[in-house]
Amino acid sequence: MRVRTDVAALPKLFDYAVPPSWTDEIIVGTRVRVVLHGRRVGGWVVDDDVTPPPGIEPQPLKIWSGWGPPPPVVELAEWAGWRWAGPVAFFLGVASPPGPVRRLPPVPAAPPFASGGGAGERAAAPELEAMAGRAIASGGSTVLRLPPTTDLLDLVLAVVNDPATVARPGGVLVVVPATGWAERLCARLVRRGYLATMDWAQSRAGWPIVVGSRAAAWTALPHLAAALVLDAHDESYREESAPTYSAVDVVTERCRREGSPCILTSPCPPVVVRAERALEVLPAPVERAGWSAVECVDRRGADPRTGMFSEEFVRLARSVLDDPDLVAQRGPLVCFYDRTGRARLLACAACGELAQCTSCGAAVGQHASGLRCPRCGNERPLICAACGRLRMKTLRAGVSRLREEVAALLGVEVGEVSGPARAGPSGPGGRGGARGGDGIPATPVLMGTEAVLHRVRRASAVAFLDIDLHLLAPRFSATDETLGLLVRASRLVGARHAGPASARILVQTRVPDHPVLAAVARGDLGTIAAEEESMRRSAGLPPFSALAALSGPLATGYVDDLRGAAIGTDVTVSELPDSRYLVQAPDHTALCDLLGAVPRPAGRGLRVEVDPAAI
C-alpha cells in the first residue's frame, strides 16, 4: 500500500505492507496510522496496487483508522494540491471525517415519492424546472442567473426529481455558503420526505442528497449524479488561509471528472464564475420582479450640515417607524455602514493635528474613553499629542458613532450589529427567526457593518449610508463585492411590489449614474456583466489570466527563484506596494506548473495565495 502521511511538510509517499491478521477492508482513501522515523503518524492509502522493489520488505501498517474519502476524491485532492500550490494532505484532511468512522450506516430505502415530489410538496416553478432540465441535459457546467428573492428550494427539487438525475448512479450534492443555511435547507428537504443529510458517514455510505457549506465540496459521496452550488458569487466559498481554494472550482472539477452536470446559481454571477460555462437567464420581467425596489440618493450637492443622513433617508425611516405593525411583521429598518468603531479618524479641534499613534504613527480611532491604534494596539488617553487639548473632532465616523446620531435624529432606540454571528447567514426562502436571538437587539432600527446583512433575516427597508466605500474601493473585486451586498439587502427586503411602498433599498452615493447601481435598479445584470468582462479582458485580469500573491519574510528569496525559472516563459513577477509580490501567467497551467517546479523554502514564512481576492 502507498500512503500519504498527514505531515503537510512531507509530500513524499511511502510504501507499507498490510498485516496478514487484518480483516478490515483496505482501499484507496482508507485512513491508517504508520510508523515514520520512529513515531506514529496518520495518513491515507493513495494506491492499493504497489509492488515493492526487489529486496525491500515494507514495514507493516500499524492501525486501521477507519473510512476515508472515496478514490475519486483522493485523486481530486492531488489536483487541488497542484491547482492552489498547497499540501495534498490539507485537502485530504478537509475530505475526511472529524473522527474515526469504522462502520458506515445502511442507506434506507427511498420513500415512493422521493422521485416525484414529497408529501404535500408544491410543484417547482415552471421556469426553474425548464432551466434545470436544460442544465442537466447539457451534462456540463451551467450558471443560472436567478434574482435574489427566488426560493432556491424549488430549484433543488427540480434537479433532484429530474428523470435524468434519478437515472444516474450516485447522489445529489447541494453546496451553500454557510452552515446555517445548509441546516435549514436540509431540514426543509427532510420535512418533505427526502433523504437528505449533512453527516459524513451517511454521505460516504451513499445518501441520495448531501447538503453542506464550503467543505461539502469534498463530500464523501462515492459518485455524483449532479451538483448544485447556490449563490456561487459568495466570498464564503473561498478559503481565507492558504491554500486559498475555491469550493466552486472544486465542485466544477469534480463534476467534470465524473461527467456529471454542475449547476451554479447567482443573482450576479462574477466574470470568473461565468467564464467557460453556459449561462441561463429568466425572462427580463421575471428577473426584474425578483429584485427589491432601489432608490438612489445623489449626495453630490448635499448640505454638509446634514452629515450622513439625507432627507430621503429621514422620510424612509419615518414611513417605517410610524407604522409599528410594519416593524413587527417585516422586521426593523436596517442601516448599513461598513466602518467599525466609534470614530475612525480624529483631529484636534483646536490645532487641527491628526490623532496618530505615538508608537507606529498610524491614525488612531476612538475606543471607549481613549484612543487605540488599529495597527499595533497601543492605547492612550483622548488628548492631542501636539497641543494637549482634550477636544477632538471626528473626520471619519465609525458605525458606533453613527448609531448614536441616528438614535438622536429619529428619537428611537437603535441597536448595533457589527460582530461575528454565532450562526451562518440566512438563505433565501428560509424561515424568519425571532429577533433578539443571536445577539441581535430587538430594536426598530439596526445600525451595522456587513454583519447586519448576514445576521438579520428580514427587514422593512435597508439603507446604505455610503455605498461608495465599496463601489469605489481600490480592488478589482469591488464590483462583485458591492453586488453581493445588494443581493443580501434585497433578500431582507423582498421582491418589488410584494410589500408596502417603504419596502425598498435606499442607496446614498456620490456616483448615482454608476453602472452597478443602474443595473440593480433595473433588475438586469446583463449590461454590467458585459462591461466588467470587457474591463477585465483589456486589463489582463482573471479569468483572462492567472494570478498568485506571495507574502511573508521568506517571499523575497522564493521570488528570486521564481524569476529565474520564469525566464523564457510568459510568466511575470512584480512587486506590490504592500510588501507582497504578484505572479501573473496567461493561464493556471503555466502558473501552477511554475509554482510546483520551484522548491519552497523551509519554514512558515511564506504565504502563496493563488487567485488572490484583494488585489
LUMVEX-648072 format. One record per residue (C-alpha): residue number from 1; residue in one letter; x, y, z. Coordinates in steps of 0.1 Angstrom, whole numbers, plus 5000, padded with zeros to 4 digits. Example, Ala and Ser with C-alpha at 12.3 -4.5 7.8 and 13.67 -1.06 7.14 Angstrom:
BEGIN
    k  r    c1    c2    c3
    1  A  5123  4955  5078
    2  S  5137  4989  5071
//
This chain:
BEGIN
    k  r    c1    c2    c3
    1  M  5000  5000  5000
    2  R  5012  5035  4992
    3  V  5005  5060  5019
    4  R  5005  5098  5020
    5  T  5011  5110  5056
    6  D  4992  5139  5072
    7  V  5025  5157  5078
    8  A  5019  5187  5055
    9  A  5056  5195  5051
   10  L  5064  5159  5039
   11  P  5050  5154  5003
   12  K  5068  5122  4998
   13  L  5048  5089  4995
   14  F  5058  5058  5015
   15  D  5051  5021  5009
   16  Y  5038  4998  5036
   17  A  5025  4962  5039
   18  V  4991  4952  5051
   19  P  4994  4929  5082
   20  P  4981  4893  5074
   21  S  4959  4894  5105
   22  W  4939  4925  5094
   23  T  4903  4918  5084
   24  D  4892  4953  5076
   25  E  4889  4964  5040
   26  I  4919  4985  5028
   27  I  4911  5006  4997
   28  V  4923  5039  4983
   29  G  4912  5066  5008
   30  T  4913  5044  5039
   31  R  4928  5062  5069
   32  V  4957  5044  5086
   33  R  4985  5051  5111
   34  V  5021  5042  5103
   35  V  5055  5043  5118
   36  L  5076  5071  5103
   37  H  5111  5079  5117
   38  G  5103  5062  5150
   39  R  5069  5079  5156
   40  R  5034  5071  5146
   41  V  5016  5095  5122
   42  G  4983  5094  5104
   43  G  4978  5090  5067
   44  W  4957  5079  5038
   45  V  4961  5050  5014
   46  V  4965  5065  4979
   47  D  4974  5034  4959
   48  D  4965  4998  4967
   49  D  4984  4981  4938
   50  V  5020  4986  4946
   51  T  5049  4962  4941
   52  P  5080  4970  4963
   53  P  5114  4969  4947
   54  P  5133  4936  4949
   55  G  5150  4930  4982
   56  I  5129  4956  5000
   57  E  5105  4945  5028
   58  P  5080  4973  5036
   59  Q  5071  4979  5072
   60  P  5035  4969  5082
   61  L  5007  4994  5087
   62  K  5001  4999  5124
   63  I  4965  5009  5128
   64  W  4934  5009  5106
   65  S  4918  5043  5114
   66  G  4885  5038  5095
   67  W  4869  5050  5064
   68  G  4883  5080  5045
   69  P  4874  5098  5013
   70  P  4865  5077  4982
   71  P  4891  5072  4954
   72  P  4877  5100  4931
   73  V  4881  5125  4960
   74  V  4917  5113  4967
   75  E  4925  5120  4930
   76  L  4908  5153  4933
   77  A  4930  5162  4963
   78  E  4961  5156  4942
   79  W  4948  5180  4916
   80  A  4939  5206  4942
   81  G  4974  5205  4956
   82  W  4987  5215  4922
   83  R  4960  5240  4915
   84  W  4963  5260  4947
   85  A  5000  5253  4954
   86  G  4993  5236  4987
   87  P  4999  5203  5005
   88  V  4977  5175  4993
   89  A  4974  5163  5030
   90  F  4955  5195  5037
   91  F  4928  5187  5012
   92  L  4926  5150  5022
   93  G  4921  5163  5058
   94  V  4891  5185  5047
   95  A  4877  5155  5029
   96  S  4880  5132  5059
   97  P  4856  5129  5089
   98  P  4864  5148  5121
   99  G  4868  5115  5140
  100  P  4873  5078  5131
  101  V  4844  5062  5112
  102  R  4847  5024  5114
  103  R  4813  5014  5102
  104  L  4790  5030  5076
  105  P  4753  5033  5083
  106  P  4729  5015  5059
  107  V  4711  5036  5033
  108  P  4674  5034  5040
  109  A  4650  5027  5012
  110  A  4639  5059  4995
  111  P  4602  5068  5000
  112  P  4580  5062  4970
  113  F  4575  5099  4964
  114  A  4612  5108  4965
  115  S  4615  5108  4927
  116  G  4583  5127  4921
  117  G  4577  5152  4949
  118  G  4573  5147  4986
  119  A  4541  5146  5006
  120  G  4523  5179  5003
  121  E  4551  5192  4980
  122  R  4543  5221  4957
  123  A  4555  5219  4922
  124  A  4586  5238  4913
  125  A  4582  5270  4892
  126  P  4579  5261  4855
  127  E  4608  5284  4846
  128  L  4631  5268  4871
  129  E  4621  5233  4860
  130  A  4629  5242  4824
  131  M  4662  5258  4833
  132  A  4672  5228  4855
  133  G  4662  5204  4827
  134  R  4684  5221  4801
  135  A  4714  5223  4825
  136  I  4712  5186  4834
  137  A  4707  5176  4798
  138  S  4739  5195  4788
  139  G  4759  5174  4812
  140  G  4784  5202  4817
  141  S  4787  5233  4839
  142  T  4759  5258  4838
  143  V  4753  5291  4855
  144  L  4717  5301  4863
  145  R  4712  5338  4869
  146  L  4683  5339  4893
  147  P  4671  5370  4912
  148  P  4678  5373  4949
  149  T  4642  5366  4962
  150  T  4640  5332  4943
  151  D  4632  5303  4967
  152  L  4661  5281  4957
  153  L  4644  5250  4973
  154  D  4623  5249  4941
  155  L  4655  5246  4920
  156  V  4669  5219  4943
  157  L  4637  5199  4940
  158  A  4637  5203  4902
  159  V  4672  5189  4900
  160  V  4666  5160  4924
  161  N  4634  5150  4907
  162  D  4646  5153  4871
  163  P  4644  5119  4853
  164  A  4680  5122  4841
  165  T  4692  5128  4877
  166  V  4671  5099  4890
  167  A  4686  5076  4863
  168  R  4722  5084  4871
  169  P  4740  5065  4898
  170  G  4751  5084  4929
  171  G  4737  5113  4950
  172  V  4730  5150  4945
  173  L  4754  5174  4962
  174  V  4740  5208  4973
  175  V  4766  5233  4984
  176  V  4755  5266  5001
  177  P  4776  5295  5015
  178  A  4771  5289  5052
  179  T  4763  5261  5077
  180  G  4732  5278  5090
  181  W  4717  5279  5055
  182  A  4727  5242  5050
  183  E  4709  5232  5082
  184  R  4677  5250  5072
  185  L  4678  5236  5037
  186  C  4685  5201  5048
  187  A  4656  5203  5074
  188  R  4632  5216  5047
  189  L  4641  5186  5025
  190  V  4637  5161  5053
  191  R  4603  5176  5062
  192  R  4592  5169  5027
  193  G  4603  5132  5029
  194  Y  4636  5134  5011
  195  L  4667  5115  5023
  196  A  4689  5145  5028
  197  T  4719  5146  5052
  198  M  4749  5166  5064
  199  D  4766  5137  5081
  200  W  4800  5125  5067
  201  A  4793  5088  5074
  202  Q  4759  5089  5057
  203  S  4775  5107  5028
  204  R  4802  5081  5024
  205  A  4775  5054  5025
  206  G  4758  5070  4995
  207  W  4729  5090  5008
  208  P  4707  5104  4979
  209  I  4711  5141  4989
  210  V  4740  5157  5007
  211  V  4739  5193  5018
  212  G  4767  5214  5032
  213  S  4788  5245  5031
  214  R  4823  5251  5017
  215  A  4838  5219  5030
  216  A  4810  5199  5014
  217  A  4827  5204  4980
  218  W  4849  5175  4993
  219  T  4818  5154  5003
  220  A  4825  5117  5007
  221  L  4797  5107  4982
  222  P  4812  5078  4961
  223  H  4796  5091  4930
  224  L  4778  5124  4919
  225  A  4746  5123  4900
  226  A  4746  5161  4899
  227  A  4759  5190  4919
  228  L  4743  5224  4928
  229  V  4763  5254  4941
  230  L  4739  5281  4954
  231  D  4750  5317  4954
  232  A  4782  5309  4936
  233  H  4793  5345  4939
  234  D  4796  5344  4977
  235  E  4830  5350  4992
  236  S  4824  5323  5018
  237  Y  4833  5297  4992
  238  R  4869  5308  4992
  239  E  4892  5296  5020
  240  E  4909  5326  5036
  241  S  4940  5307  5049
  242  A  4965  5292  5024
  243  P  4959  5271  5004
  244  T  4931  5295  4992
  245  Y  4910  5270  4974
  246  S  4875  5278  4960
  247  A  4847  5253  4966
  248  V  4831  5264  4934
  249  D  4861  5253  4913
  250  V  4865  5221  4933
  251  V  4829  5211  4927
  252  T  4832  5221  4890
  253  E  4863  5200  4885
  254  R  4848  5170  4904
  255  C  4818  5170  4882
  256  R  4840  5173  4851
  257  R  4859  5142  4861
  258  E  4828  5122  4868
  259  G  4808  5135  4838
  260  S  4781  5149  4860
  261  P  4761  5181  4855
  262  C  4772  5210  4876
  263  I  4747  5239  4882
  264  L  4758  5272  4897
  265  T  4732  5298  4908
  266  S  4738  5335  4914
  267  P  4718  5367  4911
  268  C  4751  5384  4900
  269  P  4775  5358  4887
  270  P  4810  5372  4885
  271  V  4831  5370  4853
  272  V  4853  5343  4869
  273  V  4822  5322  4875
  274  R  4806  5327  4841
  275  A  4838  5321  4822
  276  E  4837  5289  4801
  277  R  4802  5280  4814
  278  A  4768  5281  4798
  279  L  4745  5309  4811
  280  E  4708  5306  4816
  281  V  4686  5336  4825
  282  L  4650  5341  4832
  283  P  4628  5364  4811
  284  A  4635  5400  4818
  285  P  4602  5408  4835
  286  V  4605  5378  4858
  287  E  4641  5386  4867
  288  R  4633  5423  4874
  289  A  4604  5413  4897
  290  G  4627  5392  4918
  291  W  4648  5422  4929
  292  S  4639  5448  4955
  293  A  4630  5483  4946
  294  V  4661  5506  4947
  295  E  4661  5543  4954
  296  C  4694  5561  4947
  297  V  4701  5594  4966
  298  D  4725  5618  4949
  299  R  4747  5633  4977
  300  R  4769  5654  4954
  301  G  4751  5686  4962
  302  A  4741  5677  4998
  303  D  4742  5703  5026
  304  P  4772  5694  5047
  305  R  4752  5701  5079
  306  T  4730  5671  5072
  307  G  4760  5648  5078
  308  M  4755  5612  5066
  309  F  4717  5614  5066
  310  S  4697  5627  5036
  311  E  4662  5640  5036
  312  E  4652  5609  5017
  313  F  4667  5587  5044
  314  V  4647  5605  5071
  315  R  4614  5601  5051
  316  L  4621  5564  5046
  317  A  4628  5560  5083
  318  R  4596  5578  5093
  319  S  4575  5558  5069
  320  V  4587  5526  5086
  321  L  4587  5538  5122
  322  D  4552  5555  5120
  323  D  4537  5521  5115
  324  P  4546  5498  5145
  325  D  4528  5468  5129
  326  L  4552  5471  5099
  327  V  4583  5466  5120
  328  A  4567  5437  5139
  329  Q  4557  5419  5106
  330  R  4585  5427  5083
  331  G  4615  5435  5106
  332  P  4635  5466  5115
  333  L  4649  5494  5094
  334  V  4685  5483  5087
  335  C  4712  5509  5082
  336  F  4745  5497  5067
  337  Y  4778  5514  5072
  338  D  4809  5493  5069
  339  R  4833  5510  5093
  340  T  4837  5495  5128
  341  G  4843  5515  5160
  342  R  4831  5549  5171
  343  A  4855  5573  5153
  344  R  4880  5560  5128
  345  L  4898  5593  5121
  346  L  4902  5622  5145
  347  A  4918  5656  5146
  348  C  4923  5681  5174
  349  A  4895  5707  5174
  350  A  4920  5734  5184
  351  C  4951  5729  5163
  352  G  4938  5705  5136
  353  E  4966  5680  5143
  354  L  4957  5645  5132
  355  A  4954  5619  5160
  356  Q  4982  5595  5154
  357  C  4998  5566  5173
  358  T  5029  5576  5193
  359  S  5045  5542  5187
  360  C  5040  5535  5150
  361  G  5025  5567  5135
  362  A  4992  5552  5122
  363  A  4960  5571  5125
  364  V  4942  5561  5158
  365  G  4905  5556  5164
  366  Q  4883  5563  5194
  367  H  4878  5534  5217
  368  A  4857  5537  5249
  369  S  4871  5569  5265
  370  G  4905  5568  5249
  371  L  4924  5563  5216
  372  R  4935  5529  5202
  373  C  4959  5522  5173
  374  P  4944  5496  5149
  375  R  4979  5486  5137
  376  C  4998  5479  5169
  377  G  4970  5480  5196
  378  N  4987  5509  5216
  379  E  4962  5528  5237
  380  R  4964  5563  5252
  381  P  4941  5590  5267
  382  L  4919  5612  5245
  383  I  4945  5641  5244
  384  C  4961  5659  5214
  385  A  4998  5650  5213
  386  A  5007  5683  5198
  387  C  4989  5709  5220
  388  G  4975  5689  5249
  389  R  4938  5699  5243
  390  L  4911  5674  5252
  391  R  4885  5681  5224
  392  M  4887  5661  5192
  393  K  4866  5664  5161
  394  T  4856  5634  5140
  395  L  4868  5633  5104
  396  R  4857  5598  5097
  397  A  4829  5583  5119
  398  G  4825  5547  5127
  399  V  4793  5527  5130
  400  S  4790  5532  5168
  401  R  4791  5570  5164
  402  L  4765  5568  5136
  403  R  4743  5547  5158
  404  E  4742  5575  5183
  405  E  4735  5601  5157
  406  V  4706  5580  5141
  407  A  4691  5575  5176
  408  A  4692  5612  5183
  409  L  4678  5620  5148
  410  L  4649  5596  5149
  411  G  4642  5596  5186
  412  V  4641  5558  5189
  413  E  4663  5532  5203
  414  V  4689  5520  5177
  415  G  4707  5487  5180
  416  E  4742  5479  5167
  417  V  4752  5447  5149
  418  S  4789  5447  5140
  419  G  4804  5415  5154
  420  P  4806  5379  5142
  421  A  4775  5358  5141
  422  R  4770  5326  5161
  423  A  4753  5311  5131
  424  G  4757  5314  5094
  425  P  4739  5338  5071
  426  S  4703  5330  5061
  427  G  4695  5315  5028
  428  P  4667  5326  5005
  429  G  4634  5311  5013
  430  G  4643  5303  5049
  431  R  4621  5308  5079
  432  G  4623  5341  5096
  433  G  4636  5337  5132
  434  A  4626  5359  5161
  435  R  4647  5390  5166
  436  G  4667  5393  5197
  437  G  4683  5359  5192
  438  D  4719  5355  5181
  439  G  4728  5388  5199
  440  I  4706  5409  5176
  441  P  4690  5438  5195
  442  A  4652  5438  5194
  443  T  4650  5475  5183
  444  P  4630  5491  5155
  445  V  4663  5503  5138
  446  L  4695  5485  5135
  447  M  4729  5500  5125
  448  G  4757  5477  5115
  449  T  4785  5467  5093
  450  E  4784  5438  5068
  451  A  4775  5416  5098
  452  V  4740  5431  5099
  453  L  4732  5419  5064
  454  H  4743  5383  5073
  455  R  4726  5380  5107
  456  V  4692  5398  5102
  457  R  4666  5376  5085
  458  R  4640  5402  5075
  459  A  4639  5440  5072
  460  S  4613  5466  5064
  461  A  4639  5485  5044
  462  V  4677  5487  5040
  463  A  4696  5520  5038
  464  F  4732  5521  5026
  465  L  4746  5553  5041
  466  D  4777  5553  5020
  467  I  4778  5527  4993
  468  D  4808  5544  4977
  469  L  4830  5528  5004
  470  H  4826  5495  4984
  471  L  4816  5508  4950
  472  L  4848  5528  4946
  473  A  4872  5506  4966
  474  P  4907  5502  4951
  475  R  4902  5465  4944
  476  F  4895  5448  4911
  477  S  4868  5428  4930
  478  A  4849  5460  4941
  479  T  4820  5455  4916
  480  D  4814  5419  4927
  481  E  4816  5427  4964
  482  T  4791  5456  4960
  483  L  4767  5434  4941
  484  G  4770  5408  4968
  485  L  4759  5434  4994
  486  L  4730  5445  4974
  487  V  4719  5409  4969
  488  R  4718  5403  5006
  489  A  4698  5436  5011
  490  S  4673  5425  4985
  491  R  4667  5393  5003
  492  L  4660  5411  5035
  493  V  4635  5435  5019
  494  G  4618  5411  4995
  495  A  4607  5414  4959
  496  R  4595  5447  4945
  497  H  4557  5452  4945
  498  A  4554  5424  4972
  499  G  4551  5448  5002
  500  P  4544  5483  5012
  501  A  4559  5513  4994
  502  S  4586  5517  5021
  503  A  4599  5482  5013
  504  R  4629  5492  4993
  505  I  4667  5496  4993
  506  L  4679  5532  4997
  507  V  4714  5539  4984
  508  Q  4733  5571  4993
  509  T  4761  5578  4968
  510  R  4781  5605  4950
  511  V  4781  5584  4918
  512  P  4744  5579  4912
  513  D  4750  5571  4875
  514  H  4773  5542  4883
  515  P  4766  5512  4860
  516  V  4763  5489  4890
  517  L  4736  5510  4907
  518  A  4717  5514  4874
  519  A  4718  5477  4867
  520  V  4704  5468  4902
  521  A  4677  5494  4900
  522  R  4666  5479  4867
  523  G  4669  5444  4879
  524  D  4690  5435  4849
  525  L  4726  5424  4854
  526  G  4734  5417  4818
  527  T  4748  5451  4809
  528  I  4771  5454  4839
  529  A  4783  5418  4833
  530  A  4794  5427  4798
  531  E  4812  5458  4809
  532  E  4830  5440  4837
  533  E  4841  5413  4813
  534  S  4854  5439  4788
  535  M  4874  5457  4815
  536  R  4890  5425  4828
  537  R  4899  5413  4793
  538  S  4916  5446  4784
  539  A  4934  5447  4818
  540  G  4945  5411  4817
  541  L  4927  5402  4849
  542  P  4912  5368  4858
  543  P  4897  5349  4842
  544  F  4918  5360  4813
  545  S  4950  5354  4833
  546  A  4960  5336  4864
  547  L  4974  5353  4895
  548  A  4992  5344  4927
  549  A  5002  5367  4955
  550  L  5033  5359  4976
  551  S  5040  5374  5010
  552  G  5059  5367  5042
  553  P  5095  5370  5054
  554  L  5107  5343  5030
  555  A  5089  5356  5000
  556  T  5119  5376  4986
  557  G  5142  5346  4982
  558  Y  5114  5325  4967
  559  V  5106  5352  4942
  560  D  5142  5353  4931
  561  D  5140  5316  4923
  562  L  5107  5321  4905
  563  R  5121  5348  4883
  564  G  5150  5326  4873
  565  A  5126  5297  4865
  566  A  5102  5320  4846
  567  I  5129  5331  4821
  568  G  5117  5323  4786
  569  T  5081  5320  4796
  570  D  5050  5343  4796
  571  V  5050  5344  4835
  572  T  5059  5377  4851
  573  V  5067  5386  4887
  574  S  5062  5421  4900
  575  E  5063  5438  4934
  576  L  5031  5452  4950
  577  P  5031  5483  4973
  578  D  5021  5463  5004
  579  S  5053  5442  5006
  580  R  5038  5415  4985
  581  Y  5047  5400  4951
  582  L  5023  5393  4922
  583  V  5029  5364  4898
  584  Q  5009  5366  4866
  585  A  5006  5340  4839
  586  P  4984  5335  4809
  587  D  4966  5306  4825
  588  H  4966  5283  4855
  589  T  4986  5256  4838
  590  A  5016  5279  4834
  591  L  5012  5295  4868
  592  C  5007  5263  4888
  593  D  5034  5244  4869
  594  L  5059  5271  4878
  595  L  5049  5272  4914
  596  G  5051  5235  4917
  597  A  5085  5233  4900
  598  V  5103  5258  4923
  599  P  5111  5243  4957
  600  R  5096  5261  4987
  601  P  5119  5275  5014
  602  A  5118  5256  5047
  603  G  5098  5273  5074
  604  R  5064  5291  5078
  605  G  5075  5324  5065
  606  L  5059  5321  5030
  607  R  5023  5325  5020
  608  V  5012  5316  4985
  609  E  4977  5328  4976
  610  V  4965  5315  4942
  611  D  4936  5336  4928
  612  P  4940  5364  4954
  613  A  4908  5383  4961
  614  A  4924  5415  4975
  615  I  4945  5430  4946
//
